[in-house]
Amino acid sequence: MLFLEDDSRSLWPEVVRVLAALMPLDMVLCAYAGEEFDAAVGPFQPLDGPATMEGVTESDGEPLSQSRRVTVDESLLALLEAQLPDLEEWGDSLVVGRPGHREWVAASIPHEGMILVQPEYGSALAAAGYRPGDEAPDWW
């Protein structure tokens, strides 16, 4: 896993744009541990059924409740950019993955100022000027 610090809480839409240039993506919103979705949050609707992305858990391994998938497009990214100050209130994390696949590609944890990315996408981020680390920062 690669780690990208996001102190300004503004990098997530930019990182998703880089990844979306490589492949189509869907995004889910994950609720805080122990919470469930019972109403829409922004464009994210409650999911009726099991989670659609694997490995999306709290640090103790507890699975996080996920929204339905939303297709990543420019209108979604523009909405996220407009809502950056409020993303921490939306839920625990935002996660992207390829449509039809259960593996996650990248995740943003806004309340911690951290973006996680699968290692195979590190070169694309580096080419776009980002420098994710292969070790978690000491503070995390």
N, C-alpha and C positions, 0 to 999 in steps of 0.2 A: 504494500500500500504506500502511496505517496501522500505527503502532507503539504498543504499550501495555506499559510497563515493569511487571514483576511481581516486584519485589524479594522479596516474601514467599513467592513460589512458590505462591500460594493462589488467584489470580484465575481460572485457567483454567475450573474448573467453573462459576463465576458467569458468565463471558463466554459459555460454551456455552449456559447456561440462557437468556440474553437472546436469542441467535441462534436457539435451538430454539423460542422462542415465536413466531418469524417464519415458520419452515419446518421440515419434518422434516430431520434430519441423520443422517449416518453418520460414524463416526470411524475413523481408521486410526492405528496406531503405526508410526513410521519408525525403522529401525535406524540406528545411527551409520554414517557413511561407511565403505565397505569391509566392512561386516558384513552378514550375511544372517540371516533368522529361520530357526531350525531347531527351535524348540520354542515352545509357547505362553508368552506373557508376560501375566499377569493374564487378562483376557477376550480378548486378541488372539491369533489363530491365524495360523500361517504361511500365506502366500498361494501357491497353486499357479498360476502364470501371471504375466502382465504386471501392472505396477502399475495401480491403478484410479483414481488421482488424478494429473493432469498437473501439472507445474511444481513438484513437491516435490523440491527438490534441495539439495545442500550449497552453500555460498557460491560455490564454484568451478564450479557448474553440474552437478556429478556427481549423478545420480539416487540417491535413497535407497531402499533396500529397504523395502517396505511390507507390513503385515499385511493380513489380510482385513478387510473393513469390518464394523463393529459398529454396530448401531442405537443412536443416542443416546436414552436414556430416563433416568428418575430413578434407577433402580438402577445404571446405569453411572456416572452423576455421583456418586452416593453412594459407590461403590467408589473412584472417583478421589479424592474428598475424603478418604477413609480412608487412601489410599496417597500423599498429597501428598509426604511426605518421601522416598519411594522412586521417584518418577516419573523422576528423572534417571537412575536405574539401569535403567529399563525400556527406554530408547532415546533417540534424538536428539530426536524431536519427536512431538507428537500433532496430527493434522490432521482438521478436519471439512469435509464437503462434502455437498451435497444428494444423496439417493439417485438413482441413474441418471445422474448428471452426473459428469464427470471434473474439473471445476474445483474448486479448494479455496476455502473461505469464510474460514477462520481456522486459525491454527496456533499451537501453544505450543512454545517451545523451553526446557524447564525448566532445563537446565544453564546457560542464558544469562539467565534471568529475563526473557524477551521473549515477547510475544504479537503476532502479525501478523494483520491483518484486512484484507479487501478493502474498498476505500473506500466502496462502496455501502452498507455496514452501519455506517458511522460514526455516522449520526444515531440509530440504534437504541441504540448503546452510549452515546452522549451523553445520550439520554433516560433511560437507566438509571443515570446518574451517573458514567460513565467518560469519560475525556478522552484518547483516543488522539491521538498526534501524526502529522502527515503527513511528518515527517522522522525518520530514525533518530537516536537519541541519539548524542552525540559518542563515548561510550565503546564503542558497538557497532560 
